[in-house]
């Protein structure tokens, strides 16, 4: 959806209008090798490692990866990273 930059953080939001993530399965979405049942049924390619790896990398940089999703309507992923101030 866009990017927000404040003195403290950078927030990036990305929204799709895809199949969404079933509510009951949302708590598992960042688990290694997890794929939502509706994605498996529709035979979308994937191995369930992308969101798992992304969350680890973002958290190692002091940030967060969150989402909101409604099945059959889409998902919004939000990455928040702290700003690094450098003295010159």
C-alpha positions as CSV (number, residue, x, y, z in Angstrom):
1,X,0.0,0.0,0.0
2,X,2.9,2.3,0.7
3,X,5.8,3.4,2.9
4,X,5.8,5.6,6.0
5,X,9.0,7.1,7.2
6,X,9.2,8.7,10.7
7,X,12.3,9.7,12.7
8,X,12.0,6.3,14.6
9,X,11.0,3.8,11.9
10,X,10.2,2.8,8.4
11,X,7.0,1.0,7.7
12,X,6.3,-0.8,4.4
13,X,2.8,-2.2,3.7
14,X,2.0,-4.5,0.8
15,X,-1.5,-5.6,0.0
16,X,-2.9,-8.3,-2.4
17,X,-6.3,-9.3,-3.4
18,X,-5.6,-13.0,-3.4
19,X,-7.0,-16.0,-1.6
20,X,-6.2,-14.7,1.9
21,X,-5.3,-16.8,4.9
22,X,-8.1,-18.8,6.8
23,X,-8.6,-17.3,10.3
24,X,-8.0,-20.6,12.0
25,X,-4.6,-20.9,10.3
26,X,-3.3,-17.4,10.7
27,X,-1.4,-18.3,14.0
28,X,0.8,-20.7,12.0
29,X,1.6,-18.6,9.0
30,X,5.2,-17.8,10.1
31,X,6.1,-21.4,11.0
32,X,8.7,-23.2,8.9
33,X,7.3,-25.1,6.0
34,X,3.7,-24.1,6.8
35,X,1.3,-23.6,3.9
36,X,-2.3,-22.5,4.4
37,X,-4.8,-25.2,3.4
38,X,-6.5,-23.0,0.7
39,X,-3.1,-22.5,-1.0
40,X,-2.4,-26.2,-1.0
41,X,-5.9,-27.0,-2.4
42,X,-5.4,-24.5,-5.2
43,X,-2.0,-26.0,-5.9
44,X,-0.1,-22.7,-5.7
45,X,3.7,-23.4,-5.9
46,X,5.6,-22.9,-2.7
47,X,7.4,-24.6,0.1
48,X,6.4,-22.5,3.1
49,X,9.8,-21.1,3.8
50,X,9.4,-17.5,2.5
51,X,7.4,-15.9,5.3
52,X,9.3,-17.9,7.9
53,X,12.7,-16.7,6.6
54,X,11.4,-13.1,6.1
55,X,10.3,-12.8,9.7
56,X,13.6,-14.1,11.0
57,X,15.6,-11.6,8.9
58,X,13.4,-8.7,9.8
59,X,13.5,-9.5,13.5
60,X,17.3,-9.8,13.4
61,X,17.3,-6.2,12.2
62,X,15.1,-5.1,15.1
63,X,11.9,-5.0,13.1
64,X,8.6,-6.7,13.0
65,X,6.5,-8.5,10.3
66,X,2.8,-8.5,10.8
67,X,-0.3,-9.1,8.7
68,X,-4.0,-8.8,8.4
69,X,-5.9,-11.3,6.2
70,X,-9.4,-12.1,5.2
71,X,-10.0,-15.4,3.4
72,X,-11.1,-14.8,-0.3
73,X,-10.3,-11.1,0.0
74,X,-6.6,-10.8,0.4
75,X,-3.7,-10.1,2.8
76,X,-1.8,-7.0,3.9
77,X,1.7,-7.6,5.1
78,X,3.4,-4.9,7.2
79,X,7.2,-4.6,7.7
80,X,8.4,-2.2,10.4
81,X,12.1,-1.5,10.8
82,X,13.9,0.9,13.1
83,X,15.7,3.8,11.6
84,X,19.4,3.8,12.1
85,X,20.9,7.2,12.8
86,X,24.5,7.7,11.7
87,X,26.7,10.5,12.9
88,X,28.9,12.0,10.2
